[in-house]
Amino acid sequence: MSRLTLCLLLMSLLGPLQAQAALGQAEGEAELSGLIIDNTITRFGHDFHRYLSFQLQDASALEGDLVVRERPSARWGSLVWVEYGQRTVYRRFLQPNVAEIEDIATQAAQLILEEVNRSKLQNLLQDTFDMDRDEL
């Protein structure tokens, strides 16, 4: 009986220490942000995402996540659009021409960064005393 009591006493003393260690470890872990998620279907869409992510990673660190989406069409090529938060910041039809995809992705990265910076500035200047940003 004394061994059981001693074990319970030791566990009750070590429990808060282990909880504090786990809390300190959780605070040290960083959250992931700035992801560029590939939600494309075709090879051209995947190539566009790859070149776009290279350009955006070289340019600056993003605070939010980007999602690259694609809707292929046999007649028009593929409609590719990029979402930042709940807004579409870039949209274009891609023709299946591999030679121009890298240049298109470079131009898209510049436009996306400009639009993201513009939306950050609008959020800073927006009056949200009565209503939140997503309610306006």
C-alpha positions as CSV (number, residue, x, y, z in Angstrom):
1,M,0.0,0.0,0.0
2,S,2.8,2.4,0.8
3,R,4.3,1.8,-2.7
4,L,1.0,2.8,-4.4
5,T,0.8,5.9,-2.2
6,L,4.4,6.9,-3.0
7,C,3.7,6.4,-6.8
8,L,0.6,8.5,-6.7
9,L,2.4,11.2,-4.7
10,L,5.3,11.3,-7.2
11,M,2.9,11.5,-10.2
12,S,1.0,14.3,-8.6
13,L,4.2,16.3,-8.1
14,L,5.6,15.6,-11.6
15,G,2.3,16.3,-13.4
16,P,2.4,20.1,-13.3
17,L,6.1,20.1,-14.3
18,Q,5.4,18.0,-17.4
19,A,2.5,20.2,-18.3
20,Q,4.7,23.3,-18.1
21,A,7.3,21.7,-20.3
22,A,4.8,20.7,-22.9
23,L,3.4,24.3,-22.9
24,G,6.8,25.8,-23.3
25,Q,7.5,23.4,-26.2
26,A,4.2,24.4,-27.9
27,E,5.0,28.1,-27.6
28,G,8.4,27.5,-29.3
29,E,6.8,25.9,-32.3
30,A,6.1,28.3,-35.2
31,E,2.9,28.5,-37.1
32,L,3.0,27.8,-40.8
33,S,2.1,30.8,-43.0
34,G,2.9,31.8,-46.5
35,L,1.9,28.6,-48.1
36,I,1.2,28.4,-51.8
37,I,-1.3,25.6,-52.2
38,D,-1.5,23.7,-55.6
39,N,-5.1,22.9,-56.5
40,T,-4.5,22.6,-60.2
41,I,-5.4,19.6,-62.5
42,T,-3.3,19.7,-65.6
43,R,0.5,19.6,-66.2
44,F,0.4,23.2,-67.4
45,G,-1.4,24.2,-64.2
46,H,1.2,22.4,-62.1
47,D,4.0,24.1,-64.1
48,F,2.4,27.5,-63.5
49,H,2.2,26.8,-59.8
50,R,5.8,25.7,-59.6
51,Y,7.1,28.8,-61.4
52,L,4.8,31.0,-59.5
53,S,5.9,29.6,-56.2
54,F,9.6,30.1,-57.1
55,Q,9.0,33.7,-58.0
56,L,6.9,34.4,-54.8
57,Q,9.4,32.7,-52.5
58,D,12.2,34.7,-53.9
59,A,10.3,38.0,-53.7
60,S,9.1,38.2,-50.1
61,A,7.6,36.3,-47.2
62,L,3.8,36.1,-47.4
63,E,1.7,36.5,-44.3
64,G,-1.3,34.6,-45.7
65,D,-1.8,31.6,-47.8
66,L,-2.3,31.5,-51.6
67,V,-4.3,28.9,-53.4
68,V,-3.8,28.3,-57.1
69,R,-6.9,26.8,-58.7
70,E,-7.6,25.7,-62.2
71,R,-10.5,24.9,-64.4
72,P,-9.5,23.2,-67.7
73,S,-11.4,23.7,-70.9
74,A,-10.9,22.0,-74.2
75,R,-11.8,25.1,-76.2
76,W,-10.1,27.9,-74.3
77,G,-7.2,26.3,-72.5
78,S,-7.2,26.4,-68.7
79,L,-8.6,29.1,-66.5
80,V,-6.2,29.6,-63.6
81,W,-6.9,31.9,-60.7
82,V,-5.1,32.6,-57.4
83,E,-6.9,33.3,-54.2
84,Y,-5.6,35.2,-51.2
85,G,-7.9,34.8,-48.2
86,Q,-11.4,34.9,-49.7
87,R,-10.5,37.1,-52.6
88,T,-9.3,36.3,-56.2
89,V,-6.2,38.3,-56.8
90,Y,-5.2,36.9,-60.2
91,R,-7.1,35.2,-63.1
92,R,-6.0,34.2,-66.6
93,F,-6.5,31.7,-69.3
94,L,-3.5,29.6,-70.0
95,Q,-2.9,28.1,-73.4
96,P,-1.0,24.8,-73.4
97,N,2.3,26.4,-74.4
98,V,5.2,25.4,-72.2
99,A,7.6,28.0,-73.5
100,E,5.6,31.0,-72.2
101,I,4.5,29.6,-68.8
102,E,7.6,30.8,-66.9
103,D,7.2,34.4,-68.2
104,I,3.5,34.4,-67.4
105,A,4.2,33.1,-63.9
106,T,6.8,35.9,-63.4
107,Q,4.3,38.6,-64.4
108,A,1.6,36.9,-62.3
109,A,3.9,37.0,-59.2
110,Q,4.4,40.7,-59.6
111,L,0.7,41.4,-60.0
112,I,-0.2,39.1,-57.0
113,L,2.3,40.9,-54.8
114,E,0.9,44.3,-55.7
115,E,-2.6,43.1,-55.1
116,V,-1.7,41.5,-51.7
117,N,0.0,44.7,-50.6
118,R,-2.9,46.8,-51.8
119,S,-5.4,44.6,-49.8
120,K,-3.2,44.9,-46.7
121,L,-3.2,48.7,-47.0
122,Q,-6.9,48.8,-47.5
123,N,-7.4,46.6,-44.4
124,L,-5.2,49.1,-42.4
125,L,-7.2,52.1,-43.6
126,Q,-10.6,50.6,-43.3
127,D,-12.8,51.7,-40.5
128,T,-14.1,48.7,-38.6
129,F,-15.6,50.3,-35.5
130,D,-19.1,49.0,-36.1
131,M,-18.6,46.1,-38.5
132,D,-15.8,43.7,-39.1
133,R,-13.9,43.6,-42.5
134,D,-15.7,40.5,-43.8
135,E,-19.1,42.0,-43.0
136,L,-18.6,45.1,-45.2
